[in-house]
């Protein structure tokens, strides 16, 4: 009977699972951490927004929304 390996605290156990199943590591699609092979290219996503990170944004609107969502005054954030 198959016994799965004990999971790690942060995921990324595809290697141990593949070994326990006797299959190639590449045959395991491990979505427990940032190992999704079909995810968008992070570098391209970051590159597309590099121009907007030249200054800190005004946090007023975000703070008001967060405060409203958790039910506290904005100044308590």
N, CA, C and O of each residue as an XYZ file, in Angstrom:
308
protein
N       0.840     -1.183      0.000
C       0.000      0.000      0.000
C       0.885      1.248      0.000
O       1.912      1.303      0.678
N       0.467      2.235     -0.768
C       1.214      3.490     -0.875
C       1.058      4.316      0.384
O      -0.048      4.490      0.896
N       2.177      4.825      0.878
C       2.143      5.739      2.023
C       2.824      7.019      1.585
O       4.016      7.033      1.277
N       2.047      8.103      1.560
C       2.593      9.402      1.161
C       3.582      9.887      2.207
O       3.407      9.618      3.395
N       4.619     10.600      1.779
C       5.572     11.144      2.758
C       4.903     12.225      3.600
O       3.940     12.856      3.165
N       5.411     12.427      4.787
C       4.889     13.485      5.651
C       5.122     14.832      4.968
O       6.212     15.089      4.458
N       4.103     15.689      4.956
C       4.299     16.994      4.311
C       5.251     17.876      5.100
O       5.314     17.793      6.327
N       5.987     18.717      4.396
C       6.857     19.691      5.035
C       6.035     20.876      5.509
O       4.845     20.972      5.210
N       6.656     21.763      6.237
C       5.926     22.893      6.803
C       5.597     23.960      5.769
O       4.702     24.773      5.997
N       6.301     23.977      4.631
C       6.084     25.028      3.647
C       5.767     24.482      2.263
O       5.915     25.210      1.282
N       5.348     23.265      2.146
C       5.067     22.704      0.834
C       6.340     22.386      0.089
O       7.410     22.255      0.682
N       6.211     22.263     -1.221
C       7.385     21.937     -2.028
C       7.847     20.513     -1.844
O       9.044     20.233     -1.915
N       6.907     19.600     -1.606
C       7.245     18.207     -1.337
C       7.125     17.326     -2.572
O       7.078     16.101     -2.455
N       7.076     17.930     -3.748
C       6.945     17.156     -4.982
C       8.065     16.161     -5.173
O       7.841     15.055     -5.665
N       9.281     16.549     -4.784
C      10.431     15.660     -4.923
C      10.245     14.393     -4.087
O      10.431     13.280     -4.580
N       9.876     14.575     -2.810
C       9.686     13.405     -1.930
C       8.528     12.542     -2.416
O       8.597     11.314     -2.353
N       7.459     13.183     -2.904
C       6.314     12.430     -3.400
C       6.707     11.608     -4.627
O       6.357     10.433     -4.734
N       7.434     12.233     -5.547
C       7.871     11.509     -6.746
C       8.741     10.316     -6.380
O       8.574      9.229     -6.933
N       9.666     10.514     -5.452
C      10.514      9.395     -5.020
C       9.690      8.271     -4.410
O       9.939      7.096     -4.679
N       8.708      8.633     -3.588
C       7.912      7.588     -2.940
C       7.027      6.842     -3.934
O       6.679      5.683     -3.709
N       6.662      7.505     -5.035
C       5.848      6.861     -6.068
C       6.687      6.161     -7.124
O       6.175      5.379     -7.925
N       8.005      6.457     -7.118
C       8.880      5.860     -8.111
C       8.673      6.455     -9.498
O       8.822      5.758    -10.502
N       8.329      7.749     -9.558
C       8.105      8.415    -10.834
C       9.079      9.591    -10.964
O       9.648     10.035     -9.967
N       9.271     10.094    -12.180
C      10.171     11.252    -12.347
C       9.619     12.484    -11.629
O       8.407     12.690    -11.575
N      10.496     13.277    -11.093
C      10.093     14.498    -10.384
C       9.298     15.408    -11.311
O       8.353     16.064    -10.874
N       9.675     15.454    -12.595
C       8.974     16.297    -13.551
C       7.530     15.858    -13.792
O       6.746     16.612    -14.369
N       7.173     14.659    -13.360
C       5.806     14.167    -13.544
C       4.867     14.668    -12.456
O       3.659     14.444    -12.532
N       5.407     15.343    -11.442
C       4.593     15.849    -10.334
C       4.353     17.340    -10.536
O       5.300     18.118    -10.642
N       3.096     17.730    -10.589
C       2.739     19.143    -10.666
C       2.512     19.617     -9.238
O       1.456     19.373     -8.654
N       3.501     20.289     -8.685
C       3.485     20.707     -7.283
C       2.968     22.143     -7.200
O       3.695     23.079     -7.533
N       1.738     22.325     -6.765
C       1.144     23.655     -6.625
C       1.103     24.096     -5.165
O       0.398     25.045     -4.823
N       1.855     23.413     -4.305
C       1.845     23.757     -2.887
C       2.703     24.978     -2.581
O       2.621     25.541     -1.489
N       3.503     25.374     -3.518
C       4.362     26.551     -3.360
C       4.474     27.192     -4.735
O       3.668     26.900     -5.619
N       5.429     28.035     -4.923
C       5.562     28.757     -6.194
C       6.281     27.921     -7.257
O       7.307     28.337     -7.796
N       5.738     26.753     -7.548
C       6.346     25.859     -8.525
C       5.453     25.640     -9.734
O       5.698     24.716    -10.509
N       4.421     26.463     -9.921
C       3.467     26.268    -11.002
C       4.143     26.527    -12.346
O       4.511     27.667    -12.629
N       4.318     25.506    -13.178
C       5.015     25.696    -14.451
C       4.189     26.447    -15.490
O       4.733     26.863    -16.513
N       2.909     26.628    -15.260
C       2.070     27.341    -16.224
C       1.710     28.745    -15.731
O       0.861     29.413    -16.322
N       2.344     29.184    -14.668
C       2.101     30.534    -14.149
C       2.729     31.554    -15.089
O       3.662     31.235    -15.826
N       2.216     32.781    -15.063
C       2.815     33.812    -15.910
C       4.269     34.071    -15.519
O       4.667     33.834    -14.378
N       5.047     34.555    -16.468
C       6.443     34.886    -16.228
C       6.501     36.104    -15.312
O       6.110     37.201    -15.710
N       6.984     35.915    -14.094
C       7.011     36.979    -13.088
C       7.858     38.160    -13.557
O       7.495     39.311    -13.315
N       8.967     37.894    -14.215
C       9.826     38.983    -14.681
C       9.099     39.898    -15.656
O       9.268     41.116    -15.604
N       8.295     39.327    -16.543
C       7.539     40.145    -17.486
C       6.474     40.967    -16.769
O       6.230     42.119    -17.128
N       5.840     40.380    -15.756
C       4.831     41.117    -14.990
C       5.458     42.296    -14.254
O       4.912     43.399    -14.255
N       6.594     42.059    -13.635
C       7.278     43.119    -12.897
C       7.768     44.202    -13.856
O       7.611     45.396    -13.598
N       8.354     43.772    -14.953
C       8.885     44.707    -15.935
C       7.798     45.653    -16.453
O       8.057     46.835    -16.681
N       6.597     45.137    -16.636
C       5.501     45.949    -17.154
C       5.096     47.065    -16.198
O       4.456     48.030    -16.617
N       5.459     46.949    -14.917
C       5.039     47.932    -13.921
C       6.202     48.697    -13.296
O       6.000     49.452    -12.344
N       7.400     48.516    -13.811
C       8.575     49.168    -13.226
C       8.452     50.690    -13.220
O       8.932     51.338    -12.289
N       7.829     51.266    -14.223
C       7.688     52.716    -14.272
C       6.851     53.286    -13.151
O       7.018     54.450    -12.787
N       5.963     52.501    -12.604
C       5.074     53.001    -11.559
C       5.661     52.873    -10.153
O       5.023     53.280     -9.183
N       6.862     52.315    -10.031
C       7.435     52.148     -8.689
C       8.521     53.175     -8.389
O       9.355     52.963     -7.509
N       8.508     54.278     -9.114
C       9.522     55.302     -8.883
C       9.183     56.192     -7.697
O      10.004     57.013     -7.286
N       8.000     56.044     -7.149
C       7.593     56.850     -6.007
C       6.641     56.034     -5.130
O       6.003     55.093     -5.601
N       6.555     56.399     -3.873
C       5.617     55.740     -2.982
C       4.205     56.211     -3.312
O       4.004     57.399     -3.565
N       3.237     55.327     -3.318
C       1.856     55.750     -3.585
C       1.252     56.407     -2.338
O       1.730     56.215     -1.220
N       0.208     57.172     -2.561
C      -0.536     57.756     -1.445
C      -1.371     56.642     -0.830
O      -2.228     56.079     -1.512
N      -1.147     56.308      0.439
C      -1.840     55.179      1.052
C      -3.251     55.502      1.559
O      -3.938     54.610      2.056
N      -3.690     56.747      1.444
C      -4.946     57.171      2.059
C      -6.125     56.292      1.648
O      -6.863     55.808      2.505
N      -6.306     56.084      0.348
C      -7.450     55.300     -0.125
C      -7.363     53.851      0.339
O      -8.358     53.281      0.788
N      -6.185     53.255      0.233
C      -6.015     51.859      0.651
C      -6.250     51.711      2.150
O      -6.878     50.746      2.588
N      -5.750     52.661      2.939
C      -5.947     52.608      4.388
C      -7.419     52.731      4.736
O      -7.904     52.030      5.625
N      -8.139     53.611      4.049
C      -9.572     53.774      4.317
C     -10.337     52.501      3.989
O     -11.232     52.098      4.732
N      -9.982     51.866      2.870
C     -10.654     50.616      2.491
C     -10.360     49.502      3.491
O     -11.264     48.766      3.888
N      -9.104     49.379      3.896
C      -8.732     48.350      4.863
C      -9.412     48.601      6.201
O      -9.948     47.678      6.813
N      -9.391     49.847      6.652
C     -10.032     50.185      7.912
C     -11.510     49.847      7.877
O     -12.051     49.302      8.839
N     -12.161     50.169      6.774
C     -13.579     49.854      6.645
C     -13.845     48.357      6.639
O     -14.837     47.892      7.199
N     -12.945     47.601      5.997
C     -13.131     46.158      5.917
C     -12.983     45.478      7.257
O     -13.668     44.495      7.539
N     -12.080     46.000      8.098
C     -11.867     45.354      9.402
C     -12.540     46.094     10.555
O     -12.465     45.676     11.711
N     -13.207     47.214     10.213
C     -13.993     47.911     11.219
C     -13.224     48.694     12.270
O     -13.596     48.705     13.444
N     -12.154     49.347     11.846
C     -11.378     50.183     12.762
C     -11.159     51.546     12.108
O     -11.242     51.655     10.884
N     -10.885     52.576     12.886
C     -10.558     53.877     12.304
C      -9.231     53.802     11.528
O      -8.323     53.063     11.910
N      -9.132     54.564     10.452
C      -7.914     54.565      9.615
C      -6.670     54.877     10.429
O      -5.607     54.310     10.179
N      -6.794     55.772     11.397
C      -5.602     56.137     12.185
C      -5.095     55.001     13.067
O      -4.003     55.104     13.624
N      -5.853     53.933     13.205
C      -5.416     52.786     14.009
C      -4.579     51.794     13.197
O      -4.068     50.812     13.736
N      -4.447     52.062     11.914
C      -3.673     51.113     11.083
C      -2.199     51.423     11.184
O      -1.381     50.743     10.563
